[in-house]
């Protein structure tokens, strides 16, 4: 199977607000006032965990269908911790990104515990966003 290529174009509207365009959609990434923004959109790290929720939803339903589970819906809560010292320049220690991300799934279905454990294992193995967050992905940033 051929790889799928996804791409976006983005431009800064202010020092904290970014306009992102996909081939069909546009969205704003901003920061809250406490971080210098105007709160006109989620911040970058909220988009990361939002993308994780969206991907988990799609993959979880796909796998439920494959397993014959009648998935009526899924509630997804995600939280993560970031120490702002690194990205703000206040500290050279630690990571700039999430230290850990915690996902809480509440599937609305009739599957038993053993079936849900197999379902969850498969969801974790096949979710592309979760894979990108859990494993190193080469990122090459170039000035053009």
C-alpha positions, 0 to 999 in steps of 0.5 A: 500500500502506498503512503498517504501524504498530508500537508498544511501551510501556515502563516503567523498572524501575530507572534502567538496566533497562527493561521493553518490551512489544509487543502480543505480547511483553515484553523487558528492556533493561538495562546491564552492571554497569560502566554501572550495570545488572544485566545482565539483558538486552542494552543499548539499543545491542546491541538496535539491532544485533540488530534490524539482524541480524534484519531483514537475515536476513528481507530477505536470505532474501526477496530470495534467494527472489525471485532463485531463490537456494537460501539454506540459511542466513546467519551475521551478525556485526555490530560498531560503535563508540560513544564513551561520552563524549557520553551519559555527559555527560563530553564535549559533542563527537561523536555519542552513537550509533554512529560506524560499524557493520560487518556481515559476512554469510556466506551459505550458498548456491550463488550465484556472486559476481556474483549475490551482489553483486546480492543484497547491493545489493538487501538493502541497499536494502530492509532497513528497519532498515538504512535507519533507521540509514543515513538520518536519521529524524525523531524527536519526543520529547514530554512528556505 
